[in-house]
Amino acid sequence: MKEKTNIRDLFSSAAERNTFLKICAPMVRYSKLEFRHLVRSYGTDLAFTSMIMADSFCKSEKARLNEFTTNEDDTPLIAQFAANNTIDFLSASEMVYPYVDGVDLNCGCPQRWAMAEGYGSALLKTPELIADMLGTVRRNMPSTFSVSLKVRLLSSTDHKRTIDMCRQLEATGITFLTVHGRTAPEMTKVPVHKDALQEIKQSIGIPVVANGDIFTLDDAEQMYLQTKCDGVMTARGILSNPALFAGHNSTPVECVKRWLNICQQADTDITYQCMHHHFSFMTESLLTKRLRYELNNLSKEKQKVYEFIQTHLPLDGVVDDVGPGRQYPEKISCTYSERNYRERTTVVNGGRKDDSTAASAGSLYDPEASEGNFFQSKRVELDVTTPALDGDGESTVDGVDFMDGGSILFDE
């Protein structure tokens, strides 16, 4: 078992220093071990895993190997799960417990497929189910182990609805709560409702993390000053600039060099897609439009990407006191027991459940099956031959409107 970090103590320590926790969001495809290393080297206090489907994690060793890796330095760390029932969330939490400092329930993802299957934002319609899931995990885990969730606003005008829900969830004994400052249908062009976040913080006693529209350290500090939140979480901002929390307003070249070093050390442990996309996002401010287009459309060979970066960025003249030469700890070989999960699913609602034939959207979900619409949007904006706007002026890729978080698979 990895040495544990007490998440509650992290919040208390930050409060004593009159500051806030700087948090890297759970992002499908991107919040992997290697990226968590990178952002921690630039001032991130707490990192989340990518959103993991709890049912897949419980049923499949392959899914566990693909979706979760860690090492001794990978702390503080919270594993975020998408679940729509207590058995899956509890069982997945028990399985991952030896390797993380807490678990988080995703109640914010507005993807259509997720909501249709009762995941993400769909859960906000049934706060009693959320409370049961959180309360059950809280009762079955040590008190020092963090249990949390991420939600969105229920209304952009009636703050009382969201506050009442947050109070109900606080009563389950959760460690902290993350609130994205928009409703599920609102697009990213709608400013975050900071007044709602402020009211929620004033209305509950546990730490509150504010999320939405954080692209610089100054944005984070302004969010803290206005809402008095205990932590600030960023997704899109830290993808484009992993050095955000260190005070850089755009990605420094040394950060790209550090990422190159991490990827070369990780070798086959990191997928081409993950490695390539991060280079694409973090070099937006460093490469011309033509070079960005070339990078985004390289053939799928890691060495070609490494050579491209080394050719077009002045890495040789960059001094990095942290990245080059540093050897990261080897991955921990994680082992899991499915016994509790199998026992719980033997009888469901008074009848037998055959897991071998169960085929939910969650168990079939594969985040690596496509490039993802967020990356595709970058290709569209750089390709002059492809219209980037639909008839209403909204960004689209493959017919998917860019709702807030909806097409990019993380709540930002």
Disulfide bonds with the S-S distance in Angstrom:
none
